[in-house]
Amino acid sequence: MQGRCADVVIFSAIPKVLTYRVPDDMNPLIGSRVVIPVRTSRKVGMVIAISEGVDQEGLKPILDVVDAEPLIPREIIELLVWCSRYYHAGIGACLSLAFPPLLRKGGRIDPDRGLLELREKEVPLLQKDIRYTPDQEQAIGAIGKAMDSRRFKNMVLHGITGSGKTEVYLACAMQALLSGRSVIYMVPEIALTPQTIARIRERIPWETALFHSGMSPKARAIEFIKVSNGLARFVLGTRSAIFAPVRDIGLIIVDEEHDGSYKQSDGVPYNARDLALVRARQHDAVVVLGSATPSMDTFSRAQKEAGFITMRSRIGDARLPDIAVIDMRGRKEVLSAELLQAMEDTVAQGEQCLLFINRRGFSAAMVCPGCGKILVCRRCARSLTYHKAKASALCHYCGFFYPVPELCPECGCMDMRPLGLGTERIIEEVQRLLPHGRILQMDSDEITTPNKLAHALRSIRERTVDVIVGTQMIGKGHDFPHLTLVGVVHAEQLLYLPDFRAVERTFQQVVQVAGRAGRTRPDTRVLIQTLIPDHPVIRAIACYDYRGMIEAEEQTRREAGFPPFAYMARCIFSALKPGAAEGVAQQVAKSLHNTGVRIMGPAPAPIAMLRGAQRWHILLTASKRPLLHKAIDRLEKIKVPSSVRLKIDVDPYDML
């Protein structure tokens, strides 16, 4: 018997497309959800193709059609299929990226359409009389011209911190919206959305949809349906926003494009920045990759195929703060006398200062001075971070913790002590040296919810705190008008990580946090404490020499054969059974010889044990992308025991 059949992808780990018979009384559409039988259960899936005149013998029927109209356009299905192939991930796992959890379960949402349609029909508000700088006018003009051509264009906006990139984004977004097209505006962290939302609502008179994981399941589903129904053409969010079901995209903005948050570490290891390029090409749209410190991947690509726009000056009288490097060699104090004096002067003047350190907790580890033993996690083989406030040692990978022992478990020494620095230790020093200073801790140990984050940011803006002690969370895109001093403690810490991007990331992180000062006034300073003041990257940071850092790194990476001058994949093997991961890694490495790729390893992963599992990895690099994917295809055909978990990470960002 012949009739209609539908190819369905299930929101689960099932890696393949399933085919079902379409009953005569049903009319599922491509992009709509259906309920189907899978073995003895009922599952919700998405129709990705429909065929006519197909032999239906032996096929199970679709049980129900959830959506009368498609929830996503076909181009998103094409994007997800591409994502599945490129990242060598199951199509079901990729499909789940595009849908809020509530909708994956078959839930139905009927938002208040009347209210939304009223907002959509509003007459655009008159824009505020904004006086753009020459740099902003140049950027707006170049991006606007590219949008007018209605052709795909990748544009890199390299604007120093405080140069007004956000105003450029909003002006170009208005142009796209007025022409009837849609806009996706991505930020790397939920932390940036509150201030960005406020600015957008001042300037954009159309309905805005929010996409980020900090929202409730129902709220996420409502925002999705709002976009799917065409009631919002402006989408703001984190990396998941790239899958928003908007149609006729004219502009995609990737703010702080260098940020590693655009790369998903769990599940499908996609990079939203790279998918923005793929999706914009589908729509003949313009992509703007903006940053004060563009990634080397983006910079290299810009030299070949992208437009490069530079914004060199800050708005108004503001200028980049002067950076002074403090040599900490031979010093025992946590905060130098120079930094402490600057803090005292800043607080006395009623201004704010920020102390930045790339570490949470009180110190890096607990060490015994008698035998040298460091407390390590029993499940991850990584040093435990000492948290004085909790009197415990905590693993930041698996969450394991226990009270700090009075005696060394190895030799019985009674003098276990913390080694290194963390935010709690810095706070303790500030409290001792500046007893009247009002201190705010901003790291992921303290700021655990969006509400706590909003409260912390409000405290800074309302000037109810004097000293902010924070980690990476505070260094991304925030604008604090009364922050006039930034101190960086142990600026070199990232350089010690086993990561070929360590120099680039050190430059990006320190320059970004330095950019929090001096955004509205010229009398600001940045003091950098370091044990390696003569290191090339520290010298480049001190004079904001981005191109100098890039050129030095280019030479190093070319010679080493690392991205962006090669294509890379990381294959991670993990197993609970001792030796199992190593054995499979050795077997896989041998099978990949003569595939045209360079094989590095196998070797123990830098985090050799995680959550009780031993970990080994292999790095594959190739001069051409097809060679890399051909080798991965061969790898996927190798039978790996069920006791060993294999994770394939194409274009890896995390090397730990």
Secondary structure by P-SEA (a helix, b strand, c coil): cccbbbbbbccccccbbbbbbbcccccccccbbbbbbcccbbbbbbbccccccccccccccccccccccccccaaaaaaaaaaaaaacccaaaaaaaacccccccccccccaaaaaaaaaaccccccccccccaaaaaaaaaaaaaaaaccbbbbbbbccccccaaaaaaaaaaaaaaacbbbbbbbccccaaaaaaaaaaaccccbbbbbcccccaaaaaaaaaaaaaccccbbbbcccccccccccccbbbbcccccccccccccccccaaaaaaaaaaaacbbbbbccccccaaaaaaaaccbbbbbbccccccccccbbbbbbcccccccccaaaaaaaaaaaaacbbbbbbbcccccccbbbbccccccccccccccbbbbbcccccccccccccccccccccccccccccccccccaaaaaaaaaaaccccccccccccccccaaaaaaaaaaaaaccccbbbbccccccccccccccbbbbccccccccccccaaaaaaaaaaaaaaacccccccccbbbbbbcccccaaaaaaaacaaaaaaaaaaaaaaaacccccccbbbbbbbbcccaaaaaaaaaaaaaaccccccccccccccccccccbbbbbbbbbbccaaaaaaaaaaaaaccccccbbbbbbccccccc
